[in-house]
């Protein structure tokens, strides 16, 4: 592995070093996305070089087995960068999942704080006092509820019409 890492260019070696586990922990999601793109581009560049040289070597050697020996270095570089890309992808997935969970929890907390509380609705509640019987309405007539009820009625009428036509 050391020999392989020495065969990388300085730029690619620095990129590879940035994908070490302790360095990835320091990065936030945006930095990880940027690093992921840079590692993927480097891997794709080396993959293209490897494929072109392998294709040329096959036509020169007239055998794939013999051509493989000449492209081992490029294949090893691609494999090293693929390993680095996998590390970044894994860490990016973990961080993205954590951020999504935090955002979801923040939205739920905000929704709970904005929602009215019906738990204590009774005689002390002025809104409940205006409704005869002192109980709050359980069903609100929203646009969505109206549409859903109309759809249920239509479906029931369609089923009944199908039975009546038999």
C-alpha positions in Angstrom: 0.0 0.0 0.0 2.9 2.4 0.8 4.4 1.8 -2.7 1.0 2.5 -4.2 0.6 5.8 -2.2 4.0 6.9 -3.3 2.9 6.4 -6.9 0.1 8.9 -6.5 0.8 12.5 -7.5 1.2 15.0 -4.7 -2.3 16.4 -5.3 -3.9 13.0 -5.3 -1.9 12.0 -2.2 -3.1 15.0 -0.3 -6.7 14.2 -1.4 -6.2 10.6 -0.2 -4.9 11.8 3.2 -8.0 14.1 3.6 -10.2 10.9 3.6 -8.7 9.5 6.7 -11.2 8.8 9.4 -10.0 11.4 12.0 -10.0 14.1 9.3 -13.4 13.3 8.1 -14.9 13.7 11.6 -13.9 17.4 11.5 -15.8 18.2 8.4 -19.4 19.3 8.1 -21.9 18.2 5.5 -21.1 20.8 2.9 -17.3 20.2 3.2 -17.9 16.5 2.9 -20.0 17.0 -0.3 -17.1 19.1 -1.7 -14.5 16.5 -0.8 -16.7 13.7 -2.3 -16.9 15.6 -5.6 -13.1 16.1 -5.7 -12.3 12.5 -4.9 -14.9 11.3 -7.4 -13.3 13.5 -10.1 -9.8 12.2 -9.4 -11.0 8.6 -9.4 -12.8 9.2 -12.7 -9.7 10.8 -14.2 -7.5 7.8 -13.3 -10.2 5.4 -14.4 -10.2 7.0 -17.9 -6.4 6.9 -18.1 -6.4 3.3 -17.0 -9.1 2.2 -19.6 -7.4 4.1 -22.5 -4.0 2.6 -21.7 -5.4 -0.8 -21.2 -7.2 -0.7 -24.6 -4.0 0.5 -26.3 -2.0 -2.2 -24.6 -4.4 -5.0 -25.6 -4.1 -4.0 -29.3 -0.3 -3.8 -28.9 0.2 -7.1 -27.1 -2.7 -8.9 -28.8 -3.7 -10.4 -25.5 -5.6 -9.1 -22.5 -3.6 -11.1 -20.0 -0.3 -9.7 -21.2 -1.7 -6.1 -21.4 -2.9 -6.4 -17.8 0.6 -6.5 -16.5 1.4 -3.1 -18.0 -1.6 -1.3 -16.5 -1.3 -2.5 -12.9 -0.1 0.8 -11.6 -3.1 2.7 -13.0 -5.5 0.0 -11.7 -4.0 0.3 -8.2 -4.4 4.1 -8.3 -8.0 3.8 -9.2 -8.5 1.2 -6.4 -6.9 3.5 -3.8 -9.1 6.4 -4.9 -12.2 4.1 -4.9 -11.4 3.2 -1.3 -11.1 6.9 -0.4 -14.4 7.6 -2.2 -16.1 4.9 -0.2 -14.9 6.3 3.1 -16.1 9.8 2.2 -19.5 8.4 0.9 -20.0 6.5 4.2 -19.2 9.5 6.3 -21.4 11.8 4.2 -24.3 9.4 4.5 -23.9 9.3 8.3 -23.7 13.1 8.6 -26.6 13.6 6.3 -28.7 11.2 8.3 -27.9 13.0 11.5 -28.7 16.4 10.0 -32.0 15.1 8.6 -32.9 13.7 12.0 -32.0 17.0 13.7 -34.1 19.0 11.2 -37.0 16.7 11.6 -36.9 17.1 15.4 -36.7 20.9 15.1 -39.7 20.9 12.8 -41.7 18.7 15.1 -40.8 20.8 18.1 -41.8 24.0 16.2 -45.1 22.4 15.2 -45.8 21.3 18.8 -45.1 24.7 20.2 -47.4 26.4 17.6 -50.3 23.9 17.9 -53.2 24.8 20.2 -53.7 22.7 23.3 -57.1 21.1 23.7 -56.2 19.1 26.8 -57.6 21.6 29.2 -60.7 22.6 27.3 -63.5 22.9 29.7 -65.6 25.5 31.5 -62.5 27.7 32.1 -61.7 27.8 28.4 -63.4 30.8 26.7 -63.5 29.1 23.3 -65.2 26.1 24.8 -67.7 28.4 26.6 -69.0 29.7 23.3 -69.9 26.3 22.1 -73.2 24.9 23.4 -72.6 22.1 25.9 -69.1 23.4 26.7 -67.3 20.9 24.4 -64.9 21.9 21.7 -65.6 20.7 18.1 -63.7 17.5 17.4 -63.8 17.7 13.6 -62.7 20.8 11.8 -64.1 21.4 8.3 -60.9 22.0 6.3 -60.7 21.9 2.6 -58.8 18.6 2.7 -61.5 17.0 5.0 -64.3 18.2 2.7 -62.6 16.7 -0.3 -61.9 13.4 1.5 -65.6 13.2 2.6 -66.9 14.0 -0.9 -64.6 11.3 -2.3 -65.9 8.7 0.3 -69.5 9.6 -0.6 -68.8 9.3 -4.3 -67.1 5.9 -3.9 -70.0 4.7 -1.8 -72.5 5.8 -4.4 -70.5 4.1 -7.2 -70.4 0.8 -5.2 -74.1 1.0 -4.6 -74.8 1.7 -8.3 -72.7 -1.3 -9.3 -74.8 -3.5 -6.9 -78.1 -2.1 -8.2 -77.2 -2.8 -11.8 -76.8 -6.6 -11.1 
